[in-house]
Structure formats: C-alpha cells, structure tokens
Amino acid sequence: MSKKEWPLWEVFIRSKQGLSHKHAGSLRAPDAEMAINNARDVYTRRSEGVSIWVVPSNEIVASDPSDSEELFEPSQTKVYRHPTFYDVPDGISHM
C-alpha cells in the first residue's frame, strides 16, 4: 500500500488546560496506532496535549449546513427552553 492509498484520519487533541478535545487537523496513516504516533509528532510538538483521538475520516457523519433551518427549527418551538417565563428581581441589572 502506497502512502497515497493510506486512509485519512481526523486528529483531535485535548490540551492541558482544556476539558474537551479540539480538531487539530488531518493526516494519512495505514492504521490507528501509526495515526496516533504521527499525530503526536505533528500536532503536539511542544507537549501541549494530554490526550489524542484519531478517527477515520470516512467514519465521520455530519449534517448538511443547507439543512440547518429544518434540523434546528424544533428548538425554536420549545419556548420553555428560553428564559422568558422568569421575572428578574429589582436590583439585578446584569443578568
């Protein structure tokens, strides 16, 4: 298998100060172990990471941005999720 045939992996790094993993970039590797090792070498050169996730790009499923109105519309019909039913007491101006 040539390097051009290696699968594409998405890399997520959790920083020392963070609680969540953030997308760092993509790379090609023949397997998950090599993808993690390559991700460590490429994306954490300054020892800023404490955890690495690698995911095959072809396994990621995403919504289509053009469908966002239909996808997220139901949340607008649930008025109980919005803080409109509460009276703010006098004296609280920065809420």
C-alpha positions as CSV (number, residue, x, y, z in Angstrom):
1,M,0.0,0.0,0.0
2,S,1.5,3.4,-1.0
3,K,1.2,6.5,1.1
4,K,-1.4,7.9,-1.3
5,E,-3.6,4.9,-0.5
6,W,-3.4,5.3,3.3
7,P,-6.7,6.3,4.8
8,L,-7.3,9.8,6.0
9,W,-7.6,10.3,9.8
10,E,-9.0,13.3,11.7
11,V,-7.0,14.3,14.7
12,F,-8.4,15.7,18.0
13,I,-6.2,17.0,20.8
14,R,-7.1,17.7,24.4
15,S,-4.8,20.4,25.8
16,K,-3.5,20.6,29.3
17,Q,-5.9,23.5,30.1
18,G,-8.9,22.1,28.2
19,L,-11.6,19.7,29.1
20,S,-12.6,18.8,25.6
21,H,-10.8,17.6,22.5
22,K,-10.5,20.0,19.6
23,H,-9.9,19.2,16.0
24,A,-6.3,19.8,15.2
25,G,-6.1,18.6,11.6
26,S,-5.9,15.6,9.3
27,L,-3.2,13.1,8.4
28,R,-2.7,9.9,6.5
29,A,-1.6,6.7,8.2
30,P,-2.1,2.9,7.5
31,D,-3.6,2.2,10.9
32,A,-4.8,3.8,14.2
33,E,-1.6,3.2,16.1
34,M,0.5,5.0,13.5
35,A,-2.1,7.7,13.2
36,I,-1.7,8.4,16.9
37,N,2.1,8.4,16.7
38,N,2.1,10.7,13.7
39,A,-0.5,13.0,15.3
40,R,1.7,13.2,18.4
41,D,4.7,14.2,16.2
42,V,2.8,16.6,14.1
43,Y,0.3,18.3,16.4
44,T,1.9,18.2,19.9
45,R,5.5,19.2,19.3
46,R,5.5,21.5,22.3
47,S,4.0,18.9,24.7
48,E,0.7,20.8,24.8
49,G,-1.5,17.8,24.6
50,V,-2.6,15.3,27.2
51,S,-4.8,13.1,25.0
52,I,-5.1,12.3,21.3
53,W,-8.1,10.9,19.4
54,V,-7.8,9.8,15.8
55,V,-10.9,8.9,13.8
56,P,-11.1,7.6,10.2
57,S,-12.4,10.5,8.1
58,N,-14.8,8.2,6.3
59,E,-16.5,7.3,9.6
60,I,-17.5,10.9,10.4
61,V,-21.1,11.7,9.7
62,A,-22.2,15.3,9.6
63,S,-25.3,17.3,8.9
64,D,-25.6,19.4,5.7
65,P,-25.4,23.1,6.5
66,S,-28.2,23.7,4.0
67,D,-30.5,21.6,6.2
68,S,-29.8,23.7,9.4
69,E,-33.1,25.5,9.3
70,E,-35.1,22.3,9.4
71,L,-32.7,20.5,11.7
72,F,-32.6,23.2,14.4
73,E,-36.1,24.6,14.0
74,P,-37.7,22.3,16.6
75,S,-35.8,24.0,19.3
76,Q,-37.4,27.3,18.5
77,T,-40.9,25.8,19.1
78,K,-39.9,24.8,22.7
79,V,-40.4,28.1,24.4
80,Y,-39.8,26.6,27.8
81,R,-36.1,26.4,26.9
82,H,-35.9,30.2,26.7
83,P,-35.8,32.3,29.9
84,T,-38.9,34.3,29.1
85,F,-41.1,33.0,32.0
86,Y,-39.0,34.4,34.7
87,D,-39.3,37.8,36.4
88,V,-35.9,39.4,37.1
89,P,-35.9,40.9,40.6
90,D,-35.3,44.6,41.0
91,G,-31.7,45.4,41.6
92,I,-30.3,42.8,39.3
93,S,-29.2,44.6,36.1
94,H,-26.5,42.4,34.6
95,M,-28.4,39.2,34.1
